[in-house]
Amino acid sequence: MHTKEKIETADVEELPDNWWYRVYLGVIITTVAVILALGAFTGHFSS
């Protein structure tokens, strides 16, 4: 009564590390830019 079915899974192709490093760098640069912009706006409007 037990039938074994072979489940085919598509092999997920992983992106090269170099691509991920660029993504991480972009996130870090964007985060720093946003923090600096918020600090500048805070300094400008608090006076």
C-alpha positions in Angstrom: 0.0 0.0 0.0 2.9 2.3 0.4 4.0 3.8 -2.9 7.2 5.8 -3.0 7.1 8.8 -5.2 10.2 10.5 -6.3 9.8 14.2 -5.7 11.9 16.2 -8.1 13.2 19.4 -6.7 14.7 22.0 -8.9 18.3 22.8 -8.0 18.5 26.4 -6.9 21.3 28.1 -8.5 23.1 30.3 -6.0 24.5 33.6 -7.1 28.2 34.2 -6.8 29.5 35.8 -3.6 30.8 38.8 -5.5 27.2 39.8 -6.3 26.1 39.5 -2.7 29.1 41.6 -1.6 27.8 44.4 -3.9 24.3 44.1 -2.4 25.7 44.3 1.2 27.9 47.3 0.2 24.9 49.0 -1.3 22.8 48.5 1.8 25.6 49.8 4.0 26.2 52.9 1.9 22.4 53.6 1.7 22.1 53.2 5.5 25.0 55.6 6.2 23.6 58.1 3.7 20.1 58.0 5.4 21.6 58.4 8.8 23.7 61.4 7.7 20.7 63.0 5.9 18.5 62.6 9.1 21.3 64.2 11.2 21.6 67.1 8.7 17.8 67.7 8.7 17.7 67.5 12.5 20.4 70.0 12.8 18.9 72.3 10.3 15.4 72.3 11.7 16.3 72.3 15.4 17.7 75.9 15.2 
